[in-house]
Amino acid sequence: MTEKVKTSSDGQFASQAVPMDKRMKTVTLFGSLSGFVFMTTSLQAGAGMGFAADFMTVIKAIAVGCIFLAALACVMAAAASKTGLTFGQLCAYAYGKIGSKIVGFFIAFSLLGWTAVDAGLMASAINAIVPALPYFPLSLVCCVLFTLTAAFGMKVMSKLGSLCVPIIGIFGLVSMILGARSVGGMEGLLAYVPLPGSQVKFGALVGMAIGSWIGCACSLLPDFIRFAKSTKVAVGLSLLFMLVINPLMLIIGAIGAIATSKGDLPYVLAAQGLAIPGLLIGIFGNWGPAQGNEYSCALTWGNIFKLEHKKMTFICGAIALILTAFNFFAYFGSFIIFLSNCVPAIIGVFVADFLYTYRKGYPPAERLQFNFDWRGLAAVAVGIALAFAPLPGISQIWCVVGAIVVRLVLSAIGKNSPAKIYAA
């Protein structure tokens, strides 16, 4: 299925498949993944939705967005667990060896944008509770800490990620209960009406729900889930995170915004008299996903530039530090909308390949004959164009369906198409 496994020098298997005897226990993998699912960026996206629509509309948008994310995440998880390959390595099958570097570079860079956002969120939360610590230098320190833990790989990230589950899970639920009670329970939530001029269309709300996690579903998830012992475990964890935990994070954020008019859970908890839990969430709820972003970026860029994982991690950290210094956090809303309209097309190509082109299994890497597979890149271009076109309905669905259809058509025609070359 994949090329013969060589010994990994750093234990991260950045340039080859993860062998079955090095796969993780489900509990350990859950801890690693939890670090970037129990995160404050999803809570903040939920808060943005809470400010922009009535509560039932928010719930419907979350349901549509998370079902969409679950479908895409399951395909990425299945491909990664079956092959043991990273997102960057899988890209070679979809876009060719050179084309994969273009797509991989773009997605990996977007993860560093998330790292800068997390640095801003973490620094903002600490500054709100301890005003003596100034925001700007604090955000830079946070970014450095993310890089240090990411450099030590999965074991360290798993331990830190495991802290996110009880901290955000418990206090997030407490905040949700307190917030619901403060507005009169479910009746009060259903009666909530956003401020005039702040309402957005349903499609935009769905885009916010999708954008909160689409980058992770594309790149970060396969980089972690390749350590799963079976496809069943990989898909099961993806469904748990996408249909249970991520919707819960979005709902907690929305209720907090409705109850306190605050857009970030640490501030919500502080307004509810729970400043210390708010501080803990501000720290661990951003540290977990941020280190995962840098880890994944280092894997992808390490394959592109042929650098050892730890060295590449520090380079990624330096770039994230520059983005943090330029206050990339201020562009959070525009950033997730942009990703939600672009990344589904990239995953759409993987979906088409998984279900059709490579339905009998991915060929060994040495059999890859495309340095630049224009078919995959053409499908992405069409998908993105449809996402930004003034079409009715939800732009992300147009985006992914368009990419899938174009990839399927182009893969089926021509004697040199991937579907025919690797059919045996």
C-alpha positions as CSV (number, residue, x, y, z in Angstrom):
1,M,0.0,0.0,0.0
2,T,2.8,2.4,0.9
3,E,6.5,2.4,0.5
4,K,8.7,0.3,2.8
5,V,9.0,1.9,6.2
6,K,12.4,3.1,7.3
7,T,13.4,3.8,10.8
8,S,12.3,7.3,11.8
9,S,15.1,9.3,13.4
10,D,12.8,11.5,15.5
11,G,9.9,9.1,16.2
12,Q,7.5,11.3,14.2
13,F,7.6,9.4,10.9
14,A,7.7,12.7,9.0
15,S,8.9,11.2,5.8
16,Q,7.4,7.6,5.8
17,A,4.4,5.7,6.9
18,V,3.7,5.0,10.5
19,P,4.2,1.2,10.9
20,M,1.5,-0.8,12.7
21,D,3.8,-1.6,15.7
22,K,4.3,2.1,16.3
23,R,0.6,3.0,16.3
24,M,-0.9,4.5,19.5
25,K,-3.4,3.3,22.0
26,T,-6.8,4.9,21.4
27,V,-6.7,6.7,24.8
28,T,-3.3,8.2,24.0
29,L,-4.4,9.3,20.6
30,F,-7.6,10.8,22.0
31,G,-5.4,12.9,24.4
32,S,-3.4,14.2,21.5
33,L,-6.4,15.0,19.4
34,S,-8.2,16.6,22.3
35,G,-5.6,19.3,22.4
36,F,-7.0,20.9,19.2
37,V,-10.7,20.0,19.5
38,F,-11.2,21.4,23.1
39,M,-10.1,24.8,21.9
40,T,-11.1,28.4,22.5
41,T,-11.2,29.2,18.8
42,S,-14.3,27.0,18.3
43,L,-15.7,28.7,21.4
44,Q,-15.1,32.1,19.9
45,A,-16.6,31.1,16.6
46,G,-19.7,29.9,18.5
47,A,-19.8,33.3,20.2
48,G,-19.7,35.1,16.9
49,M,-22.7,33.0,15.8
50,G,-24.5,33.8,19.0
51,F,-24.1,37.5,18.3
52,A,-25.4,37.1,14.7
53,A,-28.6,35.2,14.9
54,D,-31.4,33.8,17.2
55,F,-30.6,30.7,19.2
56,M,-32.5,28.1,17.1
57,T,-30.9,29.4,13.9
58,V,-27.5,29.1,15.5
59,I,-28.3,25.5,16.5
60,K,-29.4,24.6,12.9
61,A,-26.3,26.2,11.4
62,I,-24.1,24.3,13.9
63,A,-25.8,21.0,12.9
64,V,-25.3,21.6,9.2
65,G,-21.7,22.7,9.6
66,C,-20.7,19.9,11.8
67,I,-22.3,17.2,9.7
68,F,-20.4,18.7,6.7
69,L,-17.2,18.6,8.7
70,A,-17.8,15.1,9.9
71,A,-18.2,13.7,6.4
72,L,-14.9,15.4,5.2
73,A,-13.0,14.5,8.4
74,C,-14.0,10.8,8.1
75,V,-12.6,10.5,4.6
76,M,-9.3,12.2,5.6
77,A,-9.1,10.0,8.7
78,A,-9.7,6.8,6.8
79,A,-7.1,7.7,4.1
80,A,-4.5,8.6,6.8
81,S,-5.1,5.5,9.0
82,K,-5.1,3.1,6.1
83,T,-1.8,4.4,4.7
84,G,-0.1,5.8,7.8
85,L,0.8,8.8,5.8
86,T,0.8,12.5,6.7
87,F,-1.4,15.1,4.9
88,G,1.7,16.3,2.9
89,Q,2.5,12.7,1.8
90,L,-1.1,12.0,0.8
91,C,-1.1,15.2,-1.3
92,A,1.3,13.6,-3.8
93,Y,-1.5,11.2,-4.8
94,A,-4.0,14.0,-5.3
95,Y,-1.9,16.7,-6.9
96,G,1.4,15.0,-8.0
97,K,4.8,15.4,-6.4
98,I,5.2,19.0,-7.3
99,G,1.5,20.0,-7.1
100,S,1.4,18.5,-3.6
101,K,4.1,21.0,-2.5
102,I,1.9,23.9,-3.6
103,V,-1.2,22.7,-1.8
104,G,0.8,21.5,1.2
105,F,2.6,24.8,1.6
106,F,-0.7,26.8,1.5
107,I,-2.5,24.6,4.1
108,A,0.5,24.4,6.4
109,F,0.9,28.2,6.3
110,S,-2.7,28.6,7.2
111,L,-2.0,26.5,10.3
112,L,0.6,29.1,11.4
113,G,-2.1,31.7,11.0
114,W,-4.1,29.7,13.6
115,T,-1.0,29.6,15.8
116,A,-0.9,33.4,15.8
117,V,-4.6,33.5,16.5
118,D,-4.1,31.2,19.5
119,A,-1.2,33.3,20.8
120,G,-3.4,36.4,20.7
121,L,-6.3,34.6,22.4
122,M,-4.1,33.2,25.1
123,A,-2.3,36.5,25.8
124,S,-5.6,38.3,25.8
125,A,-7.1,36.0,28.4
126,I,-4.1,36.2,30.7
127,N,-4.0,40.0,30.3
128,A,-7.7,40.2,31.2
129,I,-7.1,38.4,34.5
130,V,-3.7,39.8,35.2
131,P,-3.6,43.3,33.7
132,A,0.0,43.9,34.9
133,L,1.1,41.5,32.1
134,P,1.0,43.5,28.9
135,Y,-0.7,41.9,25.9
136,F,1.9,42.3,23.1
137,P,5.0,40.8,24.7
138,L,2.8,38.1,26.3
139,S,1.5,37.0,22.9
140,L,5.1,36.5,21.8
141,V,6.0,34.5,24.8
142,C,2.9,32.3,24.2
143,C,4.1,31.6,20.7
144,V,7.5,30.6,21.9
145,L,5.9,28.1,24.4
146,F,3.8,26.6,21.6
147,T,6.9,25.9,19.6
148,L,8.9,24.3,22.4
149,T,6.2,21.7,23.2
150,A,5.5,21.0,19.5
151,A,9.2,20.3,19.0
152,F,9.0,17.3,21.4
153,G,6.4,15.5,19.4
154,M,3.3,13.4,20.1
155,K,4.1,12.2,23.6
156,V,4.4,15.7,25.1
157,M,1.5,17.0,23.1
158,S,-0.7,14.1,24.3
159,K,0.0,14.9,28.0
160,L,-0.7,18.6,27.5
161,G,-3.7,17.9,25.3
162,S,-5.2,15.7,28.0
163,L,-5.3,18.7,30.3
164,C,-7.7,20.4,27.9
165,V,-10.5,17.8,28.3
166,P,-11.3,18.3,32.0
167,I,-10.5,22.0,32.1
168,I,-12.5,23.1,29.1
169,G,-15.1,20.3,29.3
170,I,-16.0,20.9,33.0
171,F,-15.9,24.7,33.1
172,G,-17.3,25.1,29.7
173,L,-20.4,23.1,30.8
174,V,-20.6,25.1,34.0
175,S,-20.4,28.3,32.1
176,M,-23.2,27.1,29.7
177,I,-25.5,26.2,32.6
178,L,-24.9,29.5,34.4
179,G,-25.4,31.4,31.2
180,A,-28.6,29.6,30.3
181,R,-30.0,30.2,33.8
182,S,-29.1,33.9,33.7
183,V,-31.3,34.4,30.6
184,G,-34.2,32.3,31.9
185,G,-33.3,28.9,30.7
186,M,-34.3,27.5,27.3
187,E,-37.3,29.8,27.1
188,G,-34.9,32.8,27.5
189,L,-32.5,31.4,24.9
190,L,-35.3,30.9,22.4
191,A,-36.6,34.4,23.0
192,Y,-33.1,36.0,22.3
193,V,-32.9,38.4,19.4
194,P,-29.5,39.7,18.2
195,L,-28.9,43.5,18.0
196,P,-30.2,45.2,14.9
197,G,-27.7,45.3,12.1
198,S,-25.7,42.3,13.6
199,Q,-27.6,39.5,11.9
200,V,-26.1,37.5,9.1
201,K,-27.5,35.0,6.6
202,F,-27.8,31.3,7.4
203,G,-25.1,30.4,4.9
204,A,-22.6,32.7,6.6
205,L,-23.4,31.1,9.9
206,V,-22.8,27.7,8.5
207,G,-19.5,29.0,7.1
208,M,-18.5,30.2,10.6
209,A,-19.2,26.7,12.0
210,I,-17.2,25.0,9.2
211,G,-14.4,27.5,9.3
212,S,-13.8,26.9,13.0
213,W,-12.4,23.4,12.2
214,I,-11.9,23.0,8.4
215,G,-8.2,23.6,8.4
216,C,-7.8,20.9,11.1
217,A,-10.0,18.5,9.2
218,C,-7.8,18.9,6.1
219,S,-4.3,18.8,7.4
220,L,-3.9,18.4,11.2
221,L,-6.4,15.5,11.7
222,P,-4.6,13.1,9.2
223,D,-1.2,14.0,10.7
224,F,-2.4,12.8,14.1
225,I,-4.9,10.1,13.1
226,R,-2.4,8.2,11.1
227,F,-1.2,6.8,14.4
228,A,-4.6,5.0,14.9
229,K,-4.4,1.2,15.2
230,S,-7.4,0.8,12.8
231,T,-9.6,2.7,10.4
232,K,-12.5,2.0,12.7
233,V,-10.8,3.8,15.5
234,A,-9.8,6.7,13.2
235,V,-13.3,7.2,11.9
236,G,-14.9,6.7,15.3
237,L,-12.7,9.4,16.9
238,S,-13.5,11.7,14.0
239,L,-17.2,11.2,14.5
240,L,-16.9,11.8,18.2
241,F,-15.1,15.0,17.8
242,M,-17.1,16.4,14.9
243,L,-20.6,15.4,16.0
244,V,-20.3,15.7,19.7
245,I,-17.4,17.7,21.0
246,N,-17.0,20.4,18.4
247,P,-20.8,21.2,18.3
248,L,-20.7,21.4,22.1
249,M,-17.8,23.9,22.0
250,L,-19.7,26.0,19.5
251,I,-22.9,25.9,21.6
252,I,-21.0,26.8,24.8
253,G,-19.6,29.8,23.0
254,A,-22.9,30.9,21.6
255,I,-24.7,30.7,25.0
256,G,-21.9,32.6,26.7
257,A,-22.1,35.4,24.1
258,I,-25.9,35.6,24.5
259,A,-25.7,35.6,28.3
260,T,-22.8,38.0,28.9
261,S,-22.2,39.8,25.6
262,K,-18.6,38.5,25.7
263,G,-16.9,36.9,22.7
264,D,-14.4,34.6,24.4
265,L,-15.0,32.0,27.2
266,P,-12.3,33.3,29.6
267,Y,-14.1,36.7,29.6
268,V,-17.4,34.9,29.9
269,L,-16.2,33.0,33.0
270,A,-14.7,36.1,34.5
271,A,-18.1,37.9,34.1
272,Q,-19.7,34.9,35.8
273,G,-17.4,35.1,38.8
274,L,-15.1,32.3,37.6
275,A,-11.9,34.2,36.8
276,I,-9.4,31.5,37.7
277,P,-11.1,28.8,35.5
278,G,-11.3,31.4,32.8
279,L,-7.5,31.9,33.0
280,L,-6.9,28.1,32.9
281,I,-9.1,27.8,29.8
282,G,-7.3,30.8,28.2
283,I,-4.0,29.0,28.7
284,F,-4.6,25.4,27.9
285,G,-7.5,25.9,25.5
286,N,-5.1,27.7,23.2
287,W,-1.8,26.0,23.9
288,G,-3.1,22.5,22.9
289,P,-4.3,23.4,19.4
290,A,-1.5,25.8,18.7
291,Q,1.2,23.2,19.3
292,G,-0.7,20.8,17.1
293,N,-0.8,23.4,14.3
294,E,3.0,23.9,14.5
295,Y,3.6,20.1,14.6
296,S,1.4,19.5,11.5
297,C,3.0,22.4,9.6
298,A,6.5,21.1,10.4
299,L,5.5,17.6,9.1
300,T,4.3,19.1,5.8
301,W,7.1,21.6,5.3
302,G,9.7,19.1,6.4
303,N,8.7,16.9,3.5
304,I,8.8,19.8,1.1
305,F,12.1,21.2,2.2
306,K,13.7,17.9,3.4
307,L,14.4,19.1,6.9
308,E,14.4,17.1,10.1
309,H,11.2,17.6,12.1
310,K,12.5,19.4,15.1
311,K,14.5,21.9,13.0
312,M,11.4,22.5,10.9
313,T,9.3,23.1,14.0
314,F,11.5,25.9,15.1
315,I,11.4,27.5,11.7
316,C,7.6,27.2,11.7
317,G,7.6,28.8,15.2
318,A,9.7,31.7,14.0
319,I,7.2,32.4,11.2
320,A,4.3,32.1,13.6
321,L,6.1,34.6,15.9
322,I,6.3,37.1,13.0
323,L,2.5,36.7,12.3
324,T,1.9,37.2,16.0
325,A,4.0,40.3,16.1
326,F,1.9,41.7,13.3
327,N,-1.3,41.0,15.4
328,F,-2.8,38.4,13.0
329,F,-5.3,37.7,15.7
330,A,-7.2,40.9,14.6
331,Y,-8.1,39.2,11.4
332,F,-9.7,36.1,13.0
333,G,-13.2,36.5,11.6
334,S,-12.1,37.1,8.0
335,F,-9.5,34.3,8.3
336,I,-12.0,31.5,9.1
337,I,-14.5,32.7,6.4
338,F,-11.6,32.6,3.9
339,L,-10.6,29.1,4.9
340,S,-14.2,27.8,4.9
341,N,-14.5,28.9,1.3
342,C,-11.2,27.4,0.1
343,V,-10.2,24.3,2.1
344,P,-13.3,22.2,1.2
345,A,-12.2,22.1,-2.4
346,I,-8.9,20.7,-1.4
347,I,-10.6,18.0,0.7
348,G,-13.1,17.4,-2.1
349,V,-10.2,16.1,-4.3
350,F,-9.3,13.7,-1.6
351,V,-12.9,12.5,-1.3
352,A,-13.1,11.8,-5.0
353,D,-9.7,10.0,-4.9
354,F,-10.7,7.9,-1.9
355,L,-14.0,6.8,-3.3
356,Y,-13.0,6.4,-6.9
357,T,-9.5,6.9,-8.1
358,Y,-7.8,4.9,-5.4
359,R,-10.8,2.9,-4.2
360,K,-8.7,-0.3,-4.4
361,G,-6.0,1.2,-2.3
362,Y,-3.2,3.7,-2.7
363,P,-0.4,2.5,-4.8
364,P,3.2,2.4,-3.4
365,A,4.8,5.9,-3.5
366,E,7.4,4.7,-6.1
367,R,4.6,4.1,-8.6
368,L,3.5,7.7,-8.6
369,Q,3.9,9.0,-12.2
370,F,2.6,12.5,-11.8
371,N,5.0,15.3,-10.9
372,F,2.3,17.8,-11.5
373,D,-1.3,16.5,-11.7
374,W,-3.2,19.4,-13.2
375,R,-6.5,17.6,-12.7
376,G,-6.4,17.9,-8.9
377,L,-5.4,21.6,-9.0
378,A,-8.1,22.3,-11.7
379,A,-10.7,20.7,-9.4
380,V,-9.6,22.9,-6.5
381,A,-9.8,26.0,-8.7
382,V,-13.3,25.2,-9.8
383,G,-14.4,24.5,-6.2
384,I,-13.0,27.8,-4.9
385,A,-14.6,29.7,-7.8
386,L,-18.0,28.2,-6.9
387,A,-17.6,29.1,-3.2
388,F,-17.1,32.7,-4.0
389,A,-19.7,32.8,-6.8
390,P,-23.1,34.4,-6.0
391,L,-25.0,31.1,-5.9
392,P,-28.0,30.2,-3.8
393,G,-27.5,28.0,-0.7
394,I,-24.4,27.2,1.2
395,S,-21.1,28.2,-0.5
396,Q,-19.0,25.4,1.1
397,I,-21.3,22.7,-0.3
398,W,-21.0,24.2,-3.8
399,C,-17.2,24.3,-3.2
400,V,-16.7,20.6,-2.2
401,V,-19.3,19.2,-4.6
402,G,-17.8,21.1,-7.5
403,A,-14.3,19.9,-6.7
404,I,-15.4,16.3,-6.4
405,V,-17.3,16.3,-9.7
406,V,-14.5,17.9,-11.6
407,R,-11.9,15.6,-10.1
408,L,-14.1,12.5,-10.9
409,V,-14.6,13.6,-14.5
410,L,-11.0,14.4,-15.2
411,S,-9.7,11.3,-13.5
412,A,-12.0,9.1,-15.6
413,I,-11.1,10.5,-19.0
414,G,-7.8,10.2,-21.0
415,K,-5.5,7.1,-21.2
416,N,-3.0,8.7,-18.8
417,S,-5.6,9.5,-16.0
418,P,-4.7,8.3,-12.5
419,A,-7.8,6.1,-12.3
420,K,-6.6,4.1,-15.3
421,I,-2.9,4.0,-14.5
422,Y,-3.5,2.7,-10.9
423,A,-6.6,0.6,-11.6
424,A,-4.9,-2.7,-11.1
